[in-house]
Amino acid sequence: MLLSIEETTESNAYTVHFDSTKNLLDYGIEEQAEIVAEFYSTDNPKYQDYIQSIQSTTN
């Protein structure tokens, strides 16, 4: 059984339960926005795969 590690990210408006087994599109639009905002405001490397997936679809 594969277990994932969940981590909670919280801003003023939304709480995101980070799950490394999820794709960015598995999250709701508000959670996606929070993930992108957190990445750019904190440069948190745990979101790098999500950001790369966005960048690869726009090139």
N, C-alpha and C positions, 0 to 999 in steps of 0.2 A: 504494500500500500504506500503510495506516494503522499507524503504530508507536505504542505506548504507552510511557510512562515508568513504570518500576517503581521503587518505593522500599520499602526494608525497614524494618519497625517491629518492635522486639524488646522483649519484657518478660521477666520471670522464667521464664515457662512457654512462650510461643508466639512464633513468628516469622510476621509477616504481610507478604506481598509486595504492597504497595499498587499497584493498577493502576487508573488513572483511567477506563479503559473498562469496568470491571466494575460491576455492580450489587451492593449489599450482600448480596443473597440468593445471589449467585454464590460467595460465600465459605462455608466450613464454619462450623458453630456456634461453635467455639472462636475462629476468626478474627473472626467478627462480634462476639463478646464483647470481644475485644482491641481492635478498632476503636472500639467504643463507650467502653470504659474509657480508651483513649488520648485520645479526643476530650475527655471530661470531666475528665481529669487534667491535660491540657496545653492544652486549648482550641485545638487545632491546626485551622486553617480548612480543611485539605485534606479533612477528614472531614465537613464541613458538609452536603454533599449527601446523604450516607448518613443523617445524623441527621434531616435534614428528611424523608427518605423514610419513616423510622420514625414520626415525629411525624404525618405526613399520613395514615397508615393507622390511627392510634389516635384521630383526631378525628372 
